């Protein structure tokens, strides 16, 4: 947790991009296991829960990032993207709305982009920002 407090934007960007990679790799794993006993829809519970681990890490990263950002518009952008990504992942689990998987990828990638932007251009250099 100490790393998240010191480099929240870096951790948030990494978590967002790992989420995208996780989403891209999942269909390939199902294809590779098409001949298994359980069928194509079977996936280990730990694999299905990785999305929520990424969301948790991202939550704490955004929480810390918004404490030290110098751009007031960055806070609502980061939180809105996180809320949208959370909604999309929960929707994917319970399948209420038919949302293309591409929307998840775009949202997670955009969240990573804004973490990197905040890290590069919006960091508070003074102790009084904490």
Secondary structure, DSSP 8 states (H G I E B T S, - for coil): -HHHHHSHHHHHHHHHHHHHHHHHHHHHHHHHTTTSTT-TT---HHHHHHHHHHHHHHHHHHHHHHHHBS-HHHHHHHHHHHHHHHHHHHHHHH--S---HHHHHHHHHHHHHHHHHHHHH-B--SGGG-
